[in-house]
Amino acid sequence: MNKVLIGVLVLVLLGGGALFVMNSQKQTSDDQMVKEEVVISPTEVTQKVDANEDDTAVAEKGAVKTFEVTGEPFSFSLKEMKVKQGDTVKVIFSNKEGIHNWVLDEFDGAKTKTIAAGESETVQFVADKKGTFEYYCSVGAHRANGMKGNFIVE
């Protein structure tokens, strides 16, 4: 009876260990996937429309420059945003998976709340200074793990 019990215990431990290793390998490969960089520069455009196949948004010159950004574990759908100094910028942030936010420290009002998967939030601000600034997710170590991008004001 003891031999059978020990045998069953060993099988359970081996099966659990195998599942743990397979899950760890899957997570590692997911984390190492290279995300395609998408750059949107609405400086020459007319009015806000939905992004087309190449993720290009179109907005009217002098109108609000609108960017649709999606967050998922350790990445944003946009790695770079370009505007002109003085432009009003609208960021529509949607969360695809996990818990994330969108933060740009250098501009007043350029921060969303932390939102759950399936939620979205919109922020609007004026790009009142030139330079290259980093936007990021401030949740845990998401920024350190690559959940960031560049906001360029020309």
Beta strands, then each sheet from edge to edge (+ up, - down):
strand 1: 39-40
strand 2: 65-72
strand 3: 75-76
strand 4: 80-83
strand 5: 88-95
strand 6: 99-100
strand 7: 115-116
strand 8: 120-126
strand 9: 131-136
strand 10: 148-153
sheet 1: 1+ 4+ 10+ 9-
sheet 2: 3+ 2- 5- 8+
sheet 3: 6+ 7-
end
